Amino acid sequence: MGMFSFAKDIGDKIFNRDDEKHDAKSETKADASTPVASGEPSAQSVANILLRRIQQQNLNISNLKIKYNGSTDTAEISGNAKTQADREKAIIAIGNVQNVAKVIDNIDIEEDAPESTMYTVKSGDSLSKIAKDVYGSSGDYTKIFEANKPMLSDPDKIYPGQVLRIPKP
């Protein structure tokens, strides 16, 4: 459990937001009901979008809840994850979204395991280069690719600012 920082201006553009008309300032649960503001999604709408993004990852997390605070661009996630990997994948799935600057993690884990390292991709990086630096072999890039599926659909499609899970060797 903790807080993770992400580059809010980088990431998947899964919702449109006009920062000048920004009014998604309230925190809401993804199961609450709030109206959508004209031209910009409400905090509720953003929480629902982030919730669907995690559900699309097919992670084993029960009682999953997302709150979103638009004034701080912070997503708070809670629930019960089967594994450490499921927890970490949920965190990076919502953290690698444009306009999410922080993820507050309140996920409990059933099967305790060592945490992966979170790595922020830099310009010129590839999974092979990262694997060589971390594991000593560029051929181990598949470990990193597998650890970040289904968020990553292709080992060649990473971008600067993206945060990846790097499993322990």
ROSE-4610 file (N, C-alpha, C; in Angstrom, 1 decimal, always signed):
// ROSE-4610
residu = [M/M/M/G/G/G/M/M/M/F/F/F/S/S/S/F/F/F/A/A/A/K/K/K/D/D/D/I/I/I/G/G/G/D/D/D/K/K/K/I/I/I/F/F/F/N/N/N/R/R/R/D/D/D/D/D/D/E/E/E/K/K/K/H/H/H/D/D/D/A/A/A/K/K/K/S/S/S/E/E/E/T/T/T/K/K/K/A/A/A/D/D/D/A/A/A/S/S/S/T/T/T/P/P/P/V/V/V/A/A/A/S/S/S/G/G/G/E/E/E/P/P/P/S/S/S/A/A/A/Q/Q/Q/S/S/S/V/V/V/A/A/A/N/N/N/I/I/I/L/L/L/L/L/L/R/R/R/R/R/R/I/I/I/Q/Q/Q/Q/Q/Q/Q/Q/Q/N/N/N/L/L/L/N/N/N/I/I/I/S/S/S/N/N/N/L/L/L/K/K/K/I/I/I/K/K/K/Y/Y/Y/N/N/N/G/G/G/S/S/S/T/T/T/D/D/D/T/T/T/A/A/A/E/E/E/I/I/I/S/S/S/G/G/G/N/N/N/A/A/A/K/K/K/T/T/T/Q/Q/Q/A/A/A/D/D/D/R/R/R/E/E/E/K/K/K/A/A/A/I/I/I/I/I/I/A/A/A/I/I/I/G/G/G/N/N/N/V/V/V/Q/Q/Q/N/N/N/V/V/V/A/A/A/K/K/K/V/V/V/I/I/I/D/D/D/N/N/N/I/I/I/D/D/D/I/I/I/E/E/E/E/E/E/D/D/D/A/A/A/P/P/P/E/E/E/S/S/S/T/T/T/M/M/M/Y/Y/Y/T/T/T/V/V/V/K/K/K/S/S/S/G/G/G/D/D/D/S/S/S/L/L/L/S/S/S/K/K/K/I/I/I/A/A/A/K/K/K/D/D/D/V/V/V/Y/Y/Y/G/G/G/S/S/S/S/S/S/G/G/G/D/D/D/Y/Y/Y/T/T/T/K/K/K/I/I/I/F/F/F/E/E/E/A/A/A/N/N/N/K/K/K/P/P/P/M/M/M/L/L/L/S/S/S/D/D/D/P/P/P/D/D/D/K/K/K/I/I/I/Y/Y/Y/P/P/P/G/G/G/Q/Q/Q/V/V/V/L/L/L/R/R/R/I/I/I/P/P/P/K/K/K/P/P/P]
num = [1/1/1/2/2/2/3/3/3/4/4/4/5/5/5/6/6/6/7/7/7/8/8/8/9/9/9/10/10/10/11/11/11/12/12/12/13/13/13/14/14/14/15/15/15/16/16/16/17/17/17/18/18/18/19/19/19/20/20/20/21/21/21/22/22/22/23/23/23/24/24/24/25/25/25/26/26/26/27/27/27/28/28/28/29/29/29/30/30/30/31/31/31/32/32/32/33/33/33/34/34/34/35/35/35/36/36/36/37/37/37/38/38/38/39/39/39/40/40/40/41/41/41/42/42/42/43/43/43/44/44/44/45/45/45/46/46/46/47/47/47/48/48/48/49/49/49/50/50/50/51/51/51/52/52/52/53/53/53/54/54/54/55/55/55/56/56/56/57/57/57/58/58/58/59/59/59/60/60/60/61/61/61/62/62/62/63/63/63/64/64/64/65/65/65/66/66/66/67/67/67/68/68/68/69/69/69/70/70/70/71/71/71/72/72/72/73/73/73/74/74/74/75/75/75/76/76/76/77/77/77/78/78/78/79/79/79/80/80/80/81/81/81/82/82/82/83/83/83/84/84/84/85/85/85/86/86/86/87/87/87/88/88/88/89/89/89/90/90/90/91/91/91/92/92/92/93/93/93/94/94/94/95/95/95/96/96/96/97/97/97/98/98/98/99/99/99/100/100/100/101/101/101/102/102/102/103/103/103/104/104/104/105/105/105/106/106/106/107/107/107/108/108/108/109/109/109/110/110/110/111/111/111/112/112/112/113/113/113/114/114/114/115/115/115/116/116/116/117/117/117/118/118/118/119/119/119/120/120/120/121/121/121/122/122/122/123/123/123/124/124/124/125/125/125/126/126/126/127/127/127/128/128/128/129/129/129/130/130/130/131/131/131/132/132/132/133/133/133/134/134/134/135/135/135/136/136/136/137/137/137/138/138/138/139/139/139/140/140/140/141/141/141/142/142/142/143/143/143/144/144/144/145/145/145/146/146/146/147/147/147/148/148/148/149/149/149/150/150/150/151/151/151/152/152/152/153/153/153/154/154/154/155/155/155/156/156/156/157/157/157/158/158/158/159/159/159/160/160/160/161/161/161/162/162/162/163/163/163/164/164/164/165/165/165/166/166/166/167/167/167/168/168/168/169/169/169]
x = [+0.8/+0.0/+0.9/+0.4/+1.2/+0.7/+1.5/+1.2/+2.2/+1.8/+2.6/+2.4/+3.5/+3.4/+3.6/+2.9/+2.9/+3.0/+3.4/+3.4/+2.0/+1.3/-0.1/-0.3/+0.7/+0.5/+0.9/+1.2/+1.6/+0.7/+0.4/-0.4/-1.5/-2.3/-3.4/-4.4/-5.0/-6.0/-7.4/-7.9/-9.1/-10.3/-10.1/-11.2/-10.7/-11.7/-11.4/-11.6/-10.7/-10.9/-10.4/-11.2/-10.8/-10.3/-9.0/-8.5/-9.0/-9.4/-9.8/-11.3/-12.0/-13.4/-13.4/-12.3/-12.2/-13.1/-14.0/-14.9/-15.1/-14.2/-14.4/-13.6/-14.0/-13.2/-13.6/-14.7/-15.2/-14.7/-14.5/-14.2/-15.5/-15.5/-16.7/-16.3/-17.2/-16.9/-17.4/-16.9/-17.3/-18.7/-19.2/-20.6/-21.6/-21.2/-22.1/-22.7/-23.7/-24.3/-24.2/-23.5/-23.4/-23.5/-24.1/-24.3/-23.0/-22.9/-21.8/-21.9/-20.8/-20.8/-20.7/-21.2/-21.2/-19.8/-19.4/-18.1/-16.9/-17.1/-16.0/-16.6/-15.9/-16.4/-16.3/-17.3/-17.3/-16.3/-16.0/-15.1/-15.7/-17.0/-17.7/-17.4/-17.6/-17.3/-15.9/-15.0/-13.5/-13.3/-13.9/-13.7/-14.3/-15.4/-16.1/-15.2/-14.6/-13.7/-12.5/-11.9/-10.7/-11.1/-12.3/-12.7/-12.9/-13.5/-13.6/-12.2/-11.3/-9.9/-9.3/-9.4/-8.9/-9.6/-11.0/-11.7/-11.3/-11.0/-10.5/-9.2/-8.5/-7.2/-7.4/-8.6/-8.9/-8.1/-8.0/-7.2/-8.1/-7.5/-8.3/-8.3/-9.3/-9.4/-10.9/-11.2/-12.6/-12.9/-14.1/-14.5/-13.7/-13.5/-12.7/-13.5/-12.9/-13.5/-12.4/-12.9/-12.0/-12.6/-11.8/-12.3/-11.3/-11.8/-11.0/-11.2/-10.2/-10.2/-9.6/-10.5/-10.1/-9.2/-9.3/-8.5/-7.1/-6.8/-5.4/-5.0/-5.9/-5.6/-5.1/-5.8/-5.5/-6.5/-6.1/-7.0/-6.7/-7.7/-7.5/-8.2/-7.4/-7.9/-7.9/-9.0/-9.1/-9.8/-9.5/-10.1/-9.2/-9.5/-8.7/-8.2/-6.8/-6.2/-5.7/-5.8/-5.3/-3.8/-3.1/-1.7/-1.1/+0.2/+0.9/+0.9/+1.0/+1.0/-0.3/-1.4/-2.7/-2.8/-2.3/-2.3/-1.5/-0.3/+0.6/+0.1/-0.5/-1.1/-2.2/-3.0/-4.1/-3.6/-2.5/-1.9/-1.4/-0.7/-0.1/-1.2/-2.2/-3.3/-3.9/-4.2/-4.8/-3.8/-2.6/-1.5/-1.0/-1.0/-0.6/-1.7/-2.5/-3.6/-3.3/-3.5/-3.3/-4.3/-3.8/-4.5/-4.6/-3.9/-3.8/-2.3/-2.2/-0.8/-0.4/-1.4/-1.0/-2.1/-1.6/-2.5/-2.2/-3.3/-3.2/-3.7/-2.8/-3.1/-3.6/-4.8/-5.3/-5.8/-5.1/-5.4/-4.8/-5.6/-5.1/-4.7/-3.7/-3.2/-3.4/-4.0/-4.1/-2.8/-2.1/-0.8/+0.3/+1.0/+2.1/+3.3/+3.9/+5.1/+5.9/+7.2/+8.0/+7.4/+7.5/+7.0/+7.9/+7.4/+8.2/+8.7/+9.7/+10.2/+9.4/+9.0/+8.3/+9.4/+9.4/+10.4/+9.7/+10.2/+9.6/+10.5/+9.8/+10.5/+11.1/+12.3/+13.0/+13.2/+13.4/+13.6/+14.8/+14.6/+15.7/+15.6/+14.7/+14.5/+13.8/+14.1/+13.4/+13.3/+12.4/+12.3/+13.6/+14.3/+15.5/+16.6/+16.7/+17.6/+17.4/+16.1/+15.7/+16.1/+15.8/+16.1/+17.6/+18.4/+19.8/+20.3/+19.8/+20.2/+19.8/+18.6/+18.0/+18.5/+18.4/+18.7/+20.0/+20.7/+22.0/+21.9/+20.6/+20.4/+19.3/+19.5/+18.5/+17.4/+17.7/+16.7/+15.6/+15.9/+14.9/+13.8/+13.7/+12.7/+11.3/+11.2/+9.9/+9.3/+10.2/+9.8/+9.0/+9.6/+9.0/+7.7/+7.8/+6.6/+5.4/+5.7/+4.6/+4.1/+5.0/+4.6/+3.7/+3.7/+2.9/+1.7/+1.5/+0.3/-0.9/-2.1/-2.4/-2.2/-1.7/-1.5/-0.6/+0.4/+1.3/+0.8/+0.5/+0.1/+1.2/+2.3/+3.4/+4.7/+5.8/+7.0/+7.7/+7.3/+7.9/+7.1/+6.0/+5.1/+5.2/+6.3/+6.4/+6.8/+6.5/+6.8/+7.4/+8.2/+8.8/+7.7/+8.0/+7.0/+6.1/+6.0/+5.2/+5.8/+5.0/+5.6/+5.3/+6.4/+6.3/+6.6/+6.1/+6.4/+7.7/+8.7/+9.9/+9.9/+9.6/+9.6/+11.0/+11.1/+12.4/+13.0/+14.3/+15.0/+14.9]
y = [-1.2/+0.0/+1.2/+2.2/+3.5/+4.4/+5.3/+6.3/+6.2/+6.2/+6.1/+7.4/+7.9/+9.1/+8.7/+9.4/+9.2/+10.5/+10.5/+11.7/+12.0/+13.0/+13.2/+13.6/+14.2/+14.7/+13.6/+12.4/+11.3/+10.1/+9.3/+8.1/+8.0/+6.9/+6.7/+7.7/+8.2/+9.3/+8.5/+8.2/+7.4/+8.3/+9.5/+10.5/+11.9/+12.6/+14.0/+14.9/+15.9/+16.8/+18.1/+19.2/+20.5/+21.2/+21.3/+21.8/+23.2/+24.0/+25.3/+25.3/+24.3/+24.2/+23.1/+22.7/+21.6/+21.7/+20.8/+20.9/+19.5/+18.6/+17.2/+17.2/+18.1/+18.2/+17.4/+16.8/+16.0/+14.6/+14.0/+12.6/+11.8/+10.7/+9.9/+8.4/+7.5/+6.1/+5.8/+4.8/+4.3/+3.8/+3.5/+3.0/+4.0/+5.3/+6.4/+6.9/+7.8/+8.4/+9.9/+10.4/+11.9/+12.3/+13.4/+13.8/+14.2/+14.0/+14.4/+15.8/+16.6/+18.0/+18.2/+19.2/+19.5/+19.7/+18.9/+19.1/+18.5/+18.0/+17.4/+16.3/+15.2/+14.2/+14.6/+14.1/+14.3/+13.4/+13.6/+12.7/+11.3/+11.2/+9.9/+9.2/+10.0/+9.4/+8.9/+9.7/+9.3/+8.0/+8.0/+6.8/+5.6/+5.7/+4.6/+4.1/+5.1/+4.8/+4.0/+4.5/+3.8/+2.4/+2.3/+1.0/+0.0/+0.4/-0.4/-0.8/+0.1/-0.2/-1.3/-1.3/-2.4/-3.7/-3.6/-4.8/-5.4/-4.6/-5.2/-5.9/-5.7/-6.4/-7.8/-8.2/-9.5/-9.9/-8.9/-9.2/-9.8/-10.5/-11.2/-10.2/-9.2/-8.3/-8.2/-8.5/-8.5/-7.1/-6.8/-5.5/-4.3/-4.3/-3.2/-1.9/-0.8/+0.5/+1.5/+2.5/+3.6/+4.9/+5.8/+7.2/+8.1/+9.2/+10.1/+11.5/+12.2/+13.6/+14.4/+15.2/+15.9/+17.1/+17.7/+18.9/+18.5/+17.2/+16.8/+15.7/+15.4/+14.3/+13.0/+12.7/+11.5/+10.4/+9.2/+8.1/+7.3/+6.8/+6.0/+4.6/+3.6/+2.2/+1.4/+0.6/-0.3/-1.6/-2.6/-3.9/-5.0/-6.3/-7.4/-8.2/-8.1/-8.8/-10.1/-11.1/-12.4/-12.4/-11.7/-11.7/-10.3/-10.2/-9.0/-8.5/-9.4/-9.0/-8.3/-8.9/-8.3/-6.9/-6.7/-5.3/-4.4/-4.8/-3.9/-3.6/-4.6/-4.3/-3.3/-3.4/-2.4/-1.0/-0.9/+0.4/+1.0/+0.3/+0.8/+1.0/+0.2/+0.3/+1.7/+2.2/+3.5/+4.6/+4.3/+5.3/+5.8/+4.8/+5.1/+5.7/+6.6/+7.2/+8.7/+9.4/+10.9/+11.5/+12.5/+13.2/+12.5/+11.4/+10.7/+11.0/+11.8/+12.1/+11.2/+10.7/+9.9/+8.8/+7.7/+6.6/+6.2/+6.3/+5.9/+4.5/+3.6/+2.2/+1.7/+1.2/+0.6/-0.8/-1.5/-2.9/-3.8/-4.7/-5.8/-7.0/-7.8/-8.9/-10.2/-11.2/-12.5/-13.3/-13.3/-14.1/-13.1/-13.0/-12.0/-12.5/-11.5/-11.8/-10.5/-10.6/-9.4/-8.4/-7.1/-6.1/-6.1/-5.8/-5.5/-4.1/-3.8/-2.5/-1.8/-0.5/+0.3/+1.1/+1.0/+1.7/+2.6/+3.9/+4.9/+4.9/+4.6/+4.5/+5.9/+5.8/+7.0/+7.0/+8.1/+8.2/+7.3/+6.5/+5.6/+4.2/+4.0/+2.7/+1.7/+0.5/-0.6/-1.7/-2.6/-3.7/-4.5/-4.7/-5.4/-4.6/-3.3/-2.5/-2.5/-2.3/-2.4/-3.7/-4.8/-6.2/-6.4/-5.9/-6.0/-5.3/-4.1/-3.3/-4.0/-4.5/-5.1/-6.6/-7.4/-8.8/-9.3/-8.4/-8.7/-9.4/-9.6/-10.2/-9.6/-9.1/-8.5/-9.5/-10.7/-11.8/-11.9/-11.4/-11.5/-10.4/-9.7/-8.7/-9.3/-10.6/-11.3/-11.3/-11.3/-11.3/-10.0/-8.9/-7.6/-7.5/-7.9/-7.9/-8.7/-9.9/-10.7/-10.1/-9.5/-8.8/-7.6/-7.1/-5.9/-6.1/-7.4/-7.7/-7.7/-7.4/-7.0/-5.5/-4.7/-3.3/-3.1/-3.9/-3.9/-4.9/-4.5/-5.4/-5.9/-5.1/-5.4/-4.9/-5.8/-5.4/-4.1/-3.8/-2.6/-1.3/-1.4/-0.3/+0.2/+0.9/+1.5/+3.0/+3.9/+5.3/+6.0/+7.0/+7.7/+8.2/+8.0/+8.4/+7.3/+6.2/+5.1/+4.4/+3.9/+3.2/+1.7/+0.9/-0.6/-1.3/-2.5/-3.4/-4.2/-4.2/-5.0/-6.1/-7.3/-8.4/-8.6/-9.1/-9.4/-10.6/-10.5/-11.6/-12.9]
z = [+0.0/+0.0/+0.0/-0.7/-0.7/-1.8/-2.2/-3.2/-4.3/-5.6/-6.7/-7.6/-8.1/-8.9/-10.4/-11.3/-12.7/-13.4/-14.6/-15.5/-16.0/-15.4/-15.8/-17.2/-17.9/-19.2/-20.3/-19.8/-20.7/-20.3/-21.3/-21.1/-22.0/-21.9/-22.8/-22.5/-23.6/-23.6/-23.6/-22.4/-22.4/-22.1/-21.7/-21.6/-22.0/-22.4/-22.9/-21.7/-21.5/-20.4/-20.8/-20.6/-20.9/-19.6/-19.3/-18.1/-17.7/-18.7/-18.3/-17.8/-18.1/-17.6/-16.6/-16.0/-15.1/-13.9/-13.7/-12.6/-11.9/-12.3/-11.7/-10.4/-9.4/-8.2/-7.1/-7.1/-6.0/-6.1/-4.9/-4.8/-4.8/-5.6/-5.7/-5.8/-5.3/-5.6/-6.9/-7.5/-8.9/-8.9/-7.7/-7.7/-7.3/-7.1/-6.8/-8.1/-7.9/-9.1/-9.0/-10.0/-10.1/-11.6/-11.9/-13.3/-13.9/-15.2/-16.0/-16.4/-16.2/-16.5/-18.1/-18.6/-20.0/-20.5/-21.5/-22.1/-21.4/-20.2/-19.4/-18.5/-18.4/-17.5/-16.0/-15.3/-13.8/-13.2/-11.9/-11.2/-11.2/-11.2/-11.2/-12.5/-13.6/-15.0/-15.1/-14.6/-14.7/-13.9/-12.7/-11.8/-12.5/-13.2/-13.9/-15.1/-15.8/-16.9/-16.4/-15.3/-14.7/-14.2/-13.6/-13.2/-14.3/-15.4/-16.6/-17.2/-17.1/-17.6/-16.8/-15.5/-14.7/-15.0/-15.1/-15.3/-16.7/-17.7/-19.0/-18.9/-17.8/-17.6/-17.1/-16.7/-16.2/-15.0/-14.1/-12.9/-11.8/-10.9/-9.8/-8.6/-8.7/-7.6/-7.2/-6.0/-5.5/-4.8/-4.7/-4.0/-4.6/-5.9/-6.5/-6.5/-6.0/-6.0/-6.4/-7.1/-7.6/-7.2/-6.6/-6.4/-7.3/-7.7/-8.5/-8.0/-7.8/-7.4/-8.5/-9.2/-10.4/-10.0/-8.8/-8.5/-8.2/-7.9/-7.7/-8.7/-9.6/-10.6/-9.9/-8.8/-8.0/-8.1/-8.4/-8.3/-7.1/-6.4/-5.2/-5.5/-5.3/-5.6/-4.4/-4.2/-3.1/-3.5/-2.8/-3.1/-2.5/-2.9/-2.4/-3.6/-3.8/-4.9/-4.5/-5.4/-5.2/-5.1/-5.9/-6.0/-6.0/-5.7/-5.8/-7.2/-8.2/-9.6/-10.0/-9.5/-9.8/-9.3/-8.0/-7.4/-8.3/-8.6/-9.4/-10.7/-11.4/-12.7/-12.7/-11.6/-11.5/-11.3/-10.5/-10.2/-11.5/-12.3/-13.5/-14.6/-14.6/-15.6/-15.5/-14.2/-14.1/-14.0/-13.6/-13.6/-14.9/-15.9/-17.2/-18.1/-17.5/-18.2/-18.1/-19.2/-19.2/-18.2/-17.5/-16.4/-15.1/-14.9/-13.6/-13.2/-12.1/-11.7/-10.5/-9.7/-8.5/-8.4/-7.9/-7.6/-6.1/-5.3/-3.9/-3.8/-3.4/-3.3/-2.0/-1.9/-0.7/-1.0/-1.8/-2.1/-1.2/-0.6/+0.2/-0.7/-0.2/-1.1/-0.3/-0.9/-0.3/-0.2/-1.3/-1.4/-1.4/-0.3/-0.2/-1.1/-1.7/-2.6/-2.7/-3.1/-3.2/-4.2/-4.0/-4.9/-6.1/-7.2/-8.4/-8.3/-9.1/-9.2/-10.3/-10.0/-11.0/-11.8/-13.1/-13.9/-14.9/-14.9/-15.9/-17.1/-18.2/-19.5/-19.9/-20.4/-20.8/-22.4/-23.0/-24.4/-24.8/-25.8/-26.3/-25.6/-24.6/-24.0/-24.9/-24.7/-25.3/-24.2/-24.4/-23.4/-23.3/-24.4/-24.5/-23.7/-23.9/-23.1/-21.6/-21.3/-19.9/-19.3/-20.0/-19.5/-19.3/-20.2/-20.1/-18.9/-18.6/-17.4/-16.1/-16.1/-14.9/-14.7/-15.7/-15.6/-16.2/-16.9/-17.5/-18.9/-19.4/-20.7/-21.4/-22.6/-23.4/-23.8/-23.8/-24.1/-23.0/-21.9/-20.8/-20.9/-22.0/-22.2/-22.1/-22.4/-22.4/-21.0/-20.0/-18.6/-18.3/-18.8/-18.6/-19.4/-20.6/-21.5/-20.8/-20.4/-19.8/-18.5/-17.7/-16.5/-16.7/-17.9/-18.2/-19.1/-19.4/-20.2/-19.4/-19.9/-21.2/-21.5/-20.5/-20.8/-22.0/-22.1/-23.3/-24.3/-25.5/-26.5/-27.5/-27.4/-28.3/-27.6/-27.6/-26.9/-27.4/-28.7/-29.3/-29.1/-28.4/-28.2/-26.7/-26.4/-25.1/-25.4/-24.5/-24.7/-23.5/-23.7/-22.5/-21.6/-20.3/-19.3/-18.8/-19.6/-19.2/-18.0/-17.1/-16.0/-16.2/-16.0/-16.2/-14.9/-14.8/-13.7/-14.1/-13.3/-13.5/-12.4/-12.7/-11.7/-11.2/-10.0/-9.4/-10.2/-10.3/-11.1/-10.4]
